[in-house]
Amino acid sequence: EQCFERNEMLHLVFKLRFLLNVLLVLALLLLLVPSPFCAQSAERPIRVAARICPPFVINDAGEFSGLSIFLWDNIASELGLEYSIEEYGLYEMLESIAQGKADVGVSCLSKTHEREKIIDFSHSFYETHLAIAVKQHGFMHAIKAIFFNKKLYGVVGIIVGLAVLIGGILFLLEHKINPKLYSMKNRGGKLVEGFITGLLFVTSWPIRYYEFRTLGGRTLSAVLAVGSTLMIASVTALLASAFTLDQIRSELTGPQALAKVKVGALEASTSLEYLQEQGINSRTFSDRQKLLAALDAGSLGAVVADGAVLKYLIKNAQAEGRYESLSVLPFEFEKQSYAFALPDHSPHVEKFNQALLAVLEGPLWRKELIKYLGK
């Protein structure tokens, strides 16, 4: 019986040793598995998906630079990583991160709830807002807008129609017996006087009822006197609607006025999401330069995009003699937080963030901001 118990004990010890050896082997394998942000893979460098977004990501003849590239390069140095960069569009960059085809996404990528569903984000490294770019028009453009305003012609037509109607009725009632109002000798002159009488009633009502000699003329003038305030107010409102700010100049009064003009935005951007949430129709563009070119050509009344990016692009273009009439309005709305994109549930976010914060707190980051964005 004692011998049996001893064999059982030995058997149990062998089992424990076997399990311990298995655990040790597994631990060694885990340590040897290459990690994108902890150890450099022997097979390949870190795969960086970059989306062009000056001044954060710039591609100059295959050489990448910009604020986001500066940060990533310093993070890679901090973690001892080698990497290769490949250019992507926004959709493709997000998909490559989500599907594990790339290890990190570098751009001016805003953190949003929808994007958080498929990828992880690092800490934010830059805060900005949405902004509005417009084409400022001079005095001559305002004059042209007045003379080629279709709504204005409609308003003038209504005024003329009312003047003809009222003047015609008064003319039929009064022209034979009222030489004071209809003093012209020929019929054509009297018709012109009738039109002027009607026009005065429509616009300012200066003629009193006792100036008319017939009962019908006096009755009509009294009725028009009662309704003159409403009539003049209506004409004034029609004229005001024909000369709204967005029709005689491009400057908007704020984001709430975007619905009055043709707006452009970058596809799949937070700017487009904002416009859709506000119920504002917009044209989408795949490229920022095409977007600004459409604004400069006059096919758009406004462009909505990230403020820092808009200011940088317009400033650089104007230094080259382009887009000289474009400007960014002083309105900031919809805060944007830029961050790096990482695979969903990445276990290396903490190490990445530690390296990122170390760079952001250093003096070189401030110099880079001044270099690209100014003080």
C-alpha positions in Angstrom: 0.0 0.0 0.0 2.9 2.4 0.8 4.5 1.5 -2.5 1.3 2.3 -4.3 1.1 5.7 -2.7 4.7 6.5 -3.5 4.1 5.7 -7.2 1.1 8.0 -7.2 3.2 10.8 -5.7 5.9 10.3 -8.3 3.3 10.3 -11.1 1.9 13.6 -9.8 5.3 15.2 -9.7 6.0 14.2 -13.3 2.7 15.8 -14.4 3.6 19.0 -12.6 7.0 19.1 -14.1 5.6 18.5 -17.6 3.0 21.4 -17.2 5.7 23.7 -15.9 7.9 22.9 -18.9 5.0 23.6 -21.3 4.4 27.0 -19.6 8.1 27.9 -19.8 8.1 27.1 -23.5 5.0 29.2 -24.2 6.5 32.1 -22.3 9.6 31.9 -24.4 7.6 31.8 -27.6 5.6 34.9 -26.6 8.9 36.7 -25.9 10.2 35.8 -29.3 7.1 36.8 -31.2 7.8 40.1 -33.0 5.8 43.1 -31.7 5.3 46.3 -33.8 6.2 48.7 -30.9 8.2 46.5 -28.5 10.7 44.7 -30.6 11.8 45.0 -34.2 10.6 42.2 -36.5 13.4 40.3 -38.2 11.2 39.9 -41.3 10.0 43.5 -42.0 10.0 47.0 -40.7 7.0 48.7 -39.2 4.4 49.4 -41.9 3.3 53.1 -41.8 0.2 54.2 -43.7 0.5 57.9 -44.4 -2.2 60.1 -45.9 -1.1 63.5 -47.4 -2.3 66.4 -45.3 -0.1 69.5 -45.4 1.4 70.6 -43.0 1.1 67.3 -41.1 2.1 65.0 -43.9 3.9 66.3 -47.0 5.2 64.2 -49.9 7.9 66.0 -51.8 9.2 63.8 -54.6 9.0 60.7 -52.4 10.4 62.4 -49.3 7.9 62.5 -46.4 7.9 65.4 -44.0 5.5 67.5 -41.9 4.4 67.7 -38.3 2.9 64.2 -38.0 6.0 62.7 -39.7 8.2 64.5 -37.3 6.4 63.1 -34.4 6.3 59.5 -35.8 10.0 59.6 -36.6 10.9 60.6 -33.0 8.5 58.0 -31.6 10.2 55.4 -33.8 13.6 56.5 -32.5 12.4 56.4 -28.9 11.2 52.8 -29.3 14.1 51.7 -31.5 12.0 50.9 -34.6 12.7 50.8 -38.3 9.8 51.6 -40.6 8.7 52.0 -44.2 6.0 54.5 -45.3 3.4 54.0 -47.9 0.9 56.6 -49.1 -2.8 55.9 -48.8 -6.2 57.7 -49.2 -8.3 58.3 -46.1 -10.6 55.2 -46.7 -7.7 53.0 -47.6 -5.6 54.1 -44.6 -8.4 53.3 -42.1 -9.0 50.0 -43.8 -5.3 49.0 -43.8 -5.1 49.7 -40.0 -8.4 47.9 -39.3 -7.4 44.8 -41.3 -3.8 44.6 -40.0 -2.2 45.5 -43.3 -0.5 48.5 -41.6 0.8 49.0 -38.1 0.2 52.7 -37.7 -1.6 55.5 -39.5 0.0 58.9 -39.8 -1.9 62.0 -41.0 -4.1 64.8 -39.7 -6.6 62.2 -38.5 -9.4 63.4 -36.2 -10.6 61.1 -33.4 -14.3 60.3 -33.9 -16.8 57.9 -32.4 -17.3 56.1 -35.7 -13.6 55.6 -36.3 -13.1 54.3 -32.7 -15.3 51.4 -33.7 -12.8 49.9 -36.0 -9.4 51.3 -34.9 -7.6 52.6 -31.8 -6.2 56.1 -31.4 -3.1 57.4 -29.6 -3.2 60.4 -27.3 -4.1 63.6 -29.2 -1.1 65.6 -30.4 -2.9 68.6 -32.0 -6.1 70.5 -31.3 -7.8 72.5 -34.0 -11.3 73.4 -35.3 -13.3 73.4 -38.5 -13.1 76.6 -40.5 -14.6 78.2 -43.6 -12.7 79.4 -46.6 -14.3 81.8 -49.1 -13.3 83.9 -52.1 -13.4 87.6 -51.2 -14.9 89.7 -53.9 -14.2 93.4 -54.7 -16.5 96.3 -55.5 -16.9 95.4 -59.2 -18.0 91.9 -58.4 -20.8 93.4 -56.2 -21.9 95.7 -59.0 -22.0 92.8 -61.4 -24.0 90.7 -58.9 -26.6 93.5 -58.7 -27.1 93.8 -62.5 -27.1 90.0 -63.1 -29.3 89.1 -60.1 -32.3 87.1 -61.4 -34.2 87.6 -58.2 -33.8 91.4 -58.5 -35.4 91.3 -61.9 -38.3 89.3 -60.5 -38.8 92.0 -57.7 -38.7 94.8 -60.3 -41.3 92.9 -62.4 -43.7 92.7 -59.4 -43.3 96.4 -58.7 -43.8 97.4 -62.3 -46.8 95.1 -62.5 -48.5 96.6 -59.5 -47.7 100.2 -60.7 -49.3 99.5 -64.1 -52.4 97.9 -62.5 -53.0 100.7 -60.0 -51.9 103.5 -62.4 -54.1 102.1 -65.1 -57.2 102.0 -62.9 -56.6 105.6 -61.7 -55.9 106.7 -65.3 -59.2 105.4 -66.6 -61.1 107.1 -63.7 -59.3 110.5 -63.7 -57.4 111.4 -66.9 -60.4 113.2 -68.6 -61.3 115.4 -65.6 -58.2 115.8 -63.5 -55.7 118.2 -65.4 -53.7 118.5 -62.2 -52.5 114.9 -62.1 -52.8 114.4 -65.9 -51.5 117.6 -67.4 -49.8 116.2 -70.5 -51.6 117.1 -73.8 -51.0 113.9 -75.7 -52.3 110.4 -74.7 -48.8 109.0 -74.4 -47.8 111.6 -71.9 -50.9 110.9 -69.8 -50.2 107.2 -69.8 -46.7 107.9 -68.4 -48.3 110.1 -65.7 -50.6 107.2 -64.9 -47.7 104.8 -64.5 -45.8 107.3 -62.3 -49.0 107.7 -60.1 -49.2 103.9 -59.7 -45.5 103.6 -59.0 -45.7 106.3 -56.3 -48.5 104.4 -54.6 -46.5 101.1 -54.7 -43.3 102.6 -53.3 -44.1 105.6 -51.1 -47.8 106.6 -51.3 -47.4 110.4 -51.5 -50.8 111.3 -53.2 -53.7 112.2 -50.9 -57.3 111.1 -51.7 -58.5 114.7 -52.2 -56.2 115.0 -55.2 -58.7 112.8 -57.1 -61.9 114.2 -58.4 -64.0 111.0 -59.0 -65.5 108.9 -56.2 -63.9 105.8 -57.6 -60.4 107.5 -57.6 -60.8 108.7 -54.0 -62.1 105.3 -52.9 -59.2 103.5 -54.5 -56.7 106.0 -53.0 -58.3 105.5 -49.5 -58.1 101.7 -49.8 -54.5 102.0 -51.0 -53.7 104.3 -48.1 -54.9 101.7 -45.6 -52.7 99.0 -47.3 -49.8 101.2 -48.2 -47.7 100.3 -45.1 -48.0 96.6 -45.8 -47.4 97.1 -49.5 -44.2 99.2 -49.0 -43.0 96.8 -46.4 -43.5 93.9 -48.8 -41.6 95.7 -51.5 -38.8 96.4 -49.1 -38.6 92.8 -48.0 -38.5 91.6 -51.7 -35.6 94.0 -52.4 -33.8 92.9 -49.3 -34.1 89.3 -50.3 -32.5 90.1 -53.7 -29.5 91.6 -52.0 -28.5 89.0 -49.4 -24.9 89.1 -48.3 -24.0 85.8 -50.0 -25.3 87.1 -53.3 -23.3 90.4 -53.5 -20.2 89.2 -51.7 -18.7 85.9 -50.6 -18.2 86.7 -46.9 -20.5 84.7 -44.6 -21.8 85.7 -41.3 -21.0 82.3 -39.7 -21.5 78.6 -40.0 -25.3 79.0 -39.8 -25.2 80.8 -43.2 -23.6 77.9 -45.0 -26.9 76.6 -46.2 -27.3 79.7 -48.4 -24.2 79.0 -50.6 -22.7 76.1 -52.5 -20.4 74.4 -50.1 -17.5 72.0 -50.8 -15.8 69.5 -48.4 -13.4 66.6 -48.6 -14.9 63.2 -48.9 -15.0 60.9 -45.8 -13.9 63.9 -43.7 -15.2 65.3 -40.4 -16.1 68.4 -42.3 -18.5 66.4 -44.5 -19.9 64.7 -41.4 -20.6 68.1 -39.8 -22.4 69.4 -43.0 -24.5 66.3 -43.2 -25.5 66.6 -39.5 -26.6 70.2 -40.1 -28.6 69.1 -43.2 -26.4 71.2 -45.5 -25.9 69.9 -49.0 -22.4 69.9 -50.3 -20.1 68.8 -53.1 -17.4 66.4 -52.2 -13.8 66.3 -53.5 -11.1 63.6 -53.2 -8.3 66.2 -53.2 -7.8 69.4 -51.2 -6.2 71.2 -54.2 -9.2 70.4 -56.3 -11.4 71.7 -53.5 -9.7 75.0 -53.3 -9.4 75.3 -57.1 -13.2 75.0 -57.3 -13.6 77.8 -54.7 -11.2 80.0 -56.6 -13.0 79.4 -59.9 -16.3 80.5 -58.3 -18.1 77.1 -58.6 -18.2 77.0 -54.8 -19.3 79.7 -52.4 -17.4 78.3 -49.4 -15.2 75.4 -48.3 -15.4 73.7 -44.9 -12.2 71.9 -43.7 -9.8 71.7 -40.7 -8.7 75.3 -39.9 -5.0 74.5 -39.6 -4.9 72.7 -42.9 -6.9 75.4 -44.7 -4.7 78.3 -43.5 -1.5 76.4 -44.4 -2.6 75.5 -47.9 -3.9 79.0 -48.7 -0.9 80.7 -47.2 1.6 78.6 -49.2 -0.5 79.0 -52.4 -0.6 82.7 -52.1 3.2 82.8 -51.6 3.3 81.2 -55.1 0.9 83.7 -56.6 -2.2 81.4 -56.5 -5.5 81.7 -54.7 -4.9 85.4 -53.9 -8.6 86.1 -53.2 -9.1 83.1 -50.9 -9.2 83.7 -47.1 -10.2 81.8 -44.0 -13.0 83.4 -42.0 -12.5 84.1 -38.3 -15.1 81.4 -37.2 -14.0 78.3 -35.3 -16.5 75.5 -34.6 -16.5 71.7 -34.2 -13.2 71.0 -32.2 -10.9 68.5 -33.9 -8.3 66.3 -32.1 -5.6 64.8 -34.2 -4.1 61.5 -33.2 -2.2 58.5 -34.7 -4.3 55.4 -35.8 -3.4 52.0 -34.3 -4.9 48.5 -34.7 -8.0 47.9 -32.6 -7.3 46.7 -29.1 -3.6 47.1 -29.6 -1.7 46.1 -26.5 1.0 48.6 -27.4 -1.0 51.8 -27.1 0.5 52.6 -23.7 4.2 52.3 -24.9 3.3 54.4 -28.0 1.6 57.1 -25.9 4.6 57.3 -23.5 6.9 57.9 -26.4 4.5 60.4 -28.0 4.2 62.4 -24.8 8.0 62.4 -24.4 8.3 64.1 -27.9 5.4 66.5 -27.3 7.0 67.7 -24.0 10.3 68.3 -25.6 11.5 71.7 -27.1 11.8 70.4 -30.7 8.0 70.0 -31.1 7.5 73.7 -30.4 10.1 74.6 -33.0 8.3 72.4 -35.6 5.0 74.0 -34.9 6.5 77.5 -35.4 8.3 76.3 -38.6 5.1 75.1 -40.3 2.3 77.1 -38.7 4.0 80.2 -37.3 3.5 81.7 -33.9 
